[in-house]
Amino acid sequence: MTTEQRDAAGPGTALPEDHLRSGSSVDDLRGAVLAKLAYAVGKTQPDASQRDWFLATALAVRDRIVQGWQNSYRATNAGGTKRVYYMSLEFLIGRLMFDALTNLGLTDAMREALSGLGVDLDTLREVEPDAALGNGGLGRLAACFMESMATLAVPAYGYGIRYENGLFRQVVKDGWQQEYPENWLSFGNPWEFARPEIAYDIGFGGHVETLPTEAGPPRYEWFPSETVEAVAYDTPVVGWRGQHVNTLRLWSARAGDPLRLDAFNQGDHVGAMADRVRAEAISKVLYPSDATPAGQELRLRQEYFFAAASLQDLVRRHLKKYPTLHNLPDKAAIQLNDTHPAIAVVELMRILVDLQTMPWAEAWEITQATFGYTNHTLLPEALETWPVPLMERLLPRHMQIIYLVNALHLDKLRAAGQSDVEVLRSVSIIAEGWGQQRVKMGTLAFIGSHRINGVSALHTDLMRQTVFRDLNALYPDRINNKTNGITFRRWLIEANPALTAILVDVLGPAVLDDPSRLEGLAAHAGDPALQARIRAAKRDNKLALGRIIAARTGVQVDPDALFDIQIKRIHEYKRQHLNLLETVALYNAIRAEPWRDWAPRVKIFAGKAAASYHTAKLIIKLANDVARTINDDPTVRGRLKVVFLPNYNVSLAERIIPAADLSEQISTAGMEASGTGNMKLALNGALTIGTLDGANVEIKERVGDDNIFIFGLTAEQVAERHRTGLSARDTIAASPRLAEVLEAVSSGVFSPDDTGRYKDFVQALSDNDHFLVTADFDAYYAAQRQVDALWRDEAAWWRCSIMNTARVGWFSSDRTIGEYARDIWNVPVAAAE
């Protein structure tokens, strides 16, 4: 059924074969899988591979989503309910089969149905590709939000790009990261519905003509020199209990003409495909390197491509039901997930002014009332800016609109009495200082939105004080906080069924619907029987992770050791190198004092470095060099192991997080906007060691000081150090332990094949320690020894672990989405059951 057919369908319209698709008994499911195997996959049982069985199962599950999907669409359309459009360059959705089975309540029935066919459901789980549509926290947050919007029956579309390869597949060779295509679509995607009939022309380049009108201001028409088609692919997103289903619509780039036939017939077979290759490059890879001008242009093309297609789509949908766009803010809320889709502000103005001939002032009022903007970073390099010459060449009409938006914005401020040149320069969309004018996309998103939110209490306060200080002073009511959350369905029920079963036994099945009921676990935290059950479940999870570690790295780990986990994108501000320096210090201490009762520990790292980020890739190499040295040293006697797990993704996180004892959240204070890995790990009973950064602050407030390890400089102290100087020489001189570690790394103790490999790395830390690794080292080392002491007190440790699980119910993405719905989008949510 096409989108247009769905638009026309009224409430109560039955889908064909609904009676064949709704059965949920074991026999119904078994029959459905066999039917799909025969008629959709085209295989018989004896000939079917595990992949064939996965496809048949996925398609059978998908059938059971479709009716709810169509019902949800019809109900929204018939009732004229306001829709949310969540625009994100990333949706790190991971594998979807268990997500769908869990939310439909079919996991046990499907497991039994497949078992009767000699097929293991958990084996099929490993066959499913991990959708490579995101990089890290930003994309995983978007996935959690989509699931929570469906759970709360918020009518929503997610809009993004259908990356053919997505983020790269990380392979570690000789300790170095290497990048390979992540071709997750090579065997097809059974969850998506191709919509070739839904395609929009997206223009680039060309020129703008001024067209006179009989009365009023002239019109402007853009004549692009290049056109790319955006083709829709829809994935249904089912909410908890299957009561509501939303749509994730991803755009794939397609050339208008597949090849130049004249060139092909003349023998230029490669040149005949050039336009197609250029067009389809837009949806080939997530985050292509922007180290070259061509890479920068491709990123901007990606961002405009999906923003423009999404706006055309939602405007089409709106005008199909309503005769005007004047009521757009009443019927649509568009949320910009970071600055990547910020060009949508300008594109909507172009649609309203150029295509709908709406007066500028009214168009701007509608635009501001429709958009909301979520900021995810305070790091200057992550707040996007684009060179004006690139924008003028690629999007000439949009650059005209940006100039006019900026001029009217500054004129309004001057008319209101703002004459401070520095303030006006600060809040201007156009920036100087890079050797060329650049467009500040964060400022554009701020000015073009009626609400701007941070993602943790600390981050939001710092937004007001730093990157948006002057804008906040001028528009004090726009910034608000929406602390991030995670979907417990994925990160507890699916990822950790053993712990989930214990929680249901202790707290009752209602805990699956209401995360606040986790608080009841606190009353049982000291119960030795409960501690023993949770400890046993954790050990089983550690055994499972140990098998993965052995298979992928060859390292054998002790499940009774403390599993110390740092899993996140590799970046200097996240400070994996602080963890590694402490690891070296611990290694030195174990060898120097072998008589001490050292708590056995396994340090587990995972994460990807951006392909062009040399220092981050060097940190990965250091992790592998340190791991090789320590793991091969018999004098350590197994008390310390170090592991770097390659190709970190959602599926690997689902195995690591339930096995974690200690959660490393050690970013430089004031630089991590929120974090969501910290929430997932705490939910699964890991204790946090971290700085007062991002959502760590709020986790500390909820779990209590006795159940978390906080160390290091505060955000205010970090800011002061940045003002007074970042040389670390005095700090290193005052810490013999740190000096010894840095000397070992610098001199080649861990890199005997290249003794100078880390010399410049250590030199940079000494001369300009921007991320204050050395400043926090001694406090971090001391905090780790407190971890050791608590680990040796078994009852105390497991009490703290249980308290972490009990106290983090507030960090549900359902709570976060409820706040967005109330404070930003003005849409109702489903009442709690």
C-alpha positions, 0 to 999 in steps of 0.5 A, a space after each residue: 500500500 503506497 503513502 497515497 493509498 494510506 492517506 486515502 484509507 479511513 479508520 476501520 479500513 482492513 488490510 488484505 489478509 489481515 486475518 492471516 497476519 494477526 496470529 500470535 500463537 506458536 502454531 500461527 508463528 510457525 506457519 507464518 515463518 514457513 510460508 515466508 520461507 517458501 513464498 518470500 525467500 523461495 527456499 525449502 526447509 532442507 535447503 534453508 541457510 541460517 540467513 534464509 531462516 532469519 529473513 523468513 522470521 523477520 518478514 513474519 514479524 514484520 507482517 505483525 507490525 504492519 496492521 498497527 502501523 497502518 492503524 496508527 497512520 489512519 488514526 493520526 490522519 483522521 484526527 488531524 493530530 499534530 505530527 513530530 518530524 525528527 530530523 537527524 543525520 544519524 539513526 543508530 538503530 542496530 538490529 531490529 528483530 529482537 526489538 520488534 519481538 520484545 515490543 510485540 510480546 512475541 519473543 517466547 512464542 517465536 523461540 518455541 515456534 522456531 525450536 519446533 523447526 530445529 532453528 535457534 532464535 538466538 542464532 538468528 539474532 547473530 545473523 542479522 546485520 547491524 544497521 550502520 546508520 550512526 556513529 555513537 551517542 547522537 544516533 543511538 539517542 535518535 533511535 531511543 527517541 523514535 522508540 519512545 515516541 511510538 511507545 507514548 503514541 506521539 505521531 512521528 516521522 524520523 527523517 534521515 539518510 539510508 546510508 548504503 555503507 554507513 559508518 566504516 567497519 573497523 578492523 585493527 591490524 597490528 594495533 592500528 585502526 583501518 577502515 573498510 566499508 560496512 556493507 550492511 545492505 548487501 543481503 537486503 533489509 527485510 524491515 524496510 519498505 521501498 517507496 520508489 513512487 515517493 521521490 523528490 528532486 533536490 537541486 544543487 548549484 545553478 543561479 537565481 533569477 529575480 522576477 518582477 511582480 505586478 505589485 509588491 516585492 520581486 520574486 526569486 527563482 532558483 535554477 539548479 544546475 544539478 538535480 538528484 532524486 531522493 527516494 524514500 525507504 520506510 521502516 516501521 518503528 513499533 512501540 512497547 506492547 505494539 499499541 502504536 507504530 511510527 515511521 522512520 523514513 530514510 532517503 536514498 540518492 539516485 541520479 535522474 538518468 542512470 547513465 549517459 547513453 551517448 557516452 556509453 555508446 561511444 565507448 566511454 563506459 566509465 564516463 557515462 556513469 560519472 553523473 550517477 556516481 556523483 549523485 549516489 555518493 550522497 547516500 554512500 557513507 556516513 560522515 565522509 572525511 571532510 579533510 579535503 574540499 571535496 569531502 566538505 562539499 559532500 557533507 554539505 550535499 548530504 545535509 541539504 539533500 535529506 533536509 530538503 527531501 524531508 521538508 518537501 515530504 512533510 509539506 506535501 503531506 500537510 497540503 494534502 489535508 489542509 489548503 494552506 501552510 499558515 497553520 503549519 506550526 499547529 500541525 507539525 513540529 520539526 526537531 533538529 537533532 544537532 546542527 546537521 539539519 539546520 539548513 532546513 530552516 533556510 529551506 523552509 523559508 525558500 518553500 514559503 517565500 519562493 514557492 508559496 509566495 508568502 510574505 517574508 515576515 509571516 514566513 519567518 514567524 511560521 518557521 520559528 514556530 515550527 522548528 526546535 533545535 537540540 544542541 549536543 556539543 560545546 566543542 567549537 570544532 563540532 559546531 558546524 560552520 560552512 565556508 560562504 563561497 561553498 554555500 554560494 556555489 552549492 546553494 545560491 538561493 539559500 545563501 541569499 536567504 541567510 544573508 537576509 535573515 541575518 540582516 533583519 535579525 541584526 537590524 531588529 537588535 539595533 532597533 531595540 537598542 543593542 549597539 555593542 559591536 562585539 555582541 552583534 558580531 557574536 550573534 551574527 550568522 556570518 562569522 569572520 576569523 577563519 581567513 574567509 567568511 563562514 556560516 555558523 549553523 548553530 547560530 542559524 538553528 538558534 535564531 530559526 527555532 522557538 526552543 533550543 535545548 541542551 541534553 543535561 542540566 550541566 550542559 544546558 547551563 554551560 550553553 547559556 554561559 558559553 557558546 550561546 551566551 549573547 544569544 541567551 541574553 537577547 532571547 532568555 526564554 528560548 533555552 531549556 533543558 531536556 536531559 537525555 534518556 535511554 529506552 529500557 526495552 532495548 537496554 534492559 529487557 533485551 540486553 539483559 534478560 537475566 537481570 530483567 527476570 530478577 527485577 520482575 520477580 522482586 518488583 512485579 511485572 509492572 516494572 516493565 511498563 513503569 521504570 519508576 518502580 525500579 526504586 522499590 529495589 533499593 529496599 532490597 539492596 542489602 539482601 544477601 539472597 538478592 545480591 547472590 542472584 544478581 552476582 550470578 546473573 552478572 557472572 553469566 554475562 561476563 562469561 558470555 562476553 569473555 567468549 566474544 573477547 577470546 574469539 575476536 582478540 585471542 585474550 582469555 579473561 577471568 569472569 571473576 575479575 572486575 570488568 572495567 569498561 570504556 566504550 565510546 567514540 575515541 576522542 581526546 576529550 573522552 580521555 581514553 588515554 587517561 585510562 591507559 596512563 592509569 593502566 600503565 601506572 597500575 601495571 607498574 605498581 603490580 610488578 613493584 609490589 607483588 605481595 599486595 592484594 591486588 583486585 583482579 581487573 580486566 580493562 575493556 576498550 571499544 570505539 571508533 576514531 574518525 578516519 582523519 583524526 590522527 591522535 584518536 587513531 594513535 590512542 587506539 594504537 596505544 591501547 593495543 600496544 599496552 594490551 600486548 605488553 601487559 597481557 604477555 607479561 607473566 609477572 602480572 600473573 593474570 591480575 590485569 588484562 587489557 582488551 581492545 574490542 574492534 568494530 564497536 556497534 550497538 550489538 556489541 554494546 548489548 553484550 558488553 554493558 550487561 557484563 560491566 562492573 565499572 563504567 568509565 565516564 571520565 571526559 574533561 568536565 564541561 565537554 561531554 554534553 550528556 552521555 547515554 552510555 553512562 545511563 545504560 551501564 548504571 541501569 545494568 548495575 555498573 558503578 560509575 567512575 567519572 568526572 562531574 560532566 554531562 549527565 554524570 552530575 544527575 546520575 550522582 544526584 540520583 544514585 547517591 555519593 556512596 554509589 559512584 566514584 567522582 574525581 577530578 576538576 569541575 567544569 569551572 576549574 577546567 575553564 579557569 585552567 584554560 584561562 591561566 595556561 595549559 602547560 603540564 610541566 609543573 603537574 608532571 614534576 609534582 607527580 612521580 607516578 605520572 612522570 614515570 608513566 609518561 617516560 615509559 610511554 615516551 621512551 618506547 617501553 610499549 612500542 619497542 618496534 618504534 621507540 619514538 611512536 609516542 614521543 610527540 604524543 607525550 610532548 603535546 600532553 606536557 606542553 599544552 594539555 588542553 583536555 587536562 589529562 595530567 591535571 586529573 591523573 592523580 585523582 583518577 588513580 586514587 579513585 581507582 584504588 577506592 574501586 579496588 577496595 570496594 570490590 574486595 568487599 563483596 557485600 558492599 559492592 553488590 549493594 552499590 550495584 543494586 542501588 545503581 539499578 534502583 535509582 536510574 529509572 528517571 533516565 528513561 527516554 519515555 520521560 525525556 520524550 514526555 518533556 519534549 512533547 509538553 515543553 517544545 512540541 505541544 503534542 499529547 502523549 499516551 496516558 501511562 497504563 
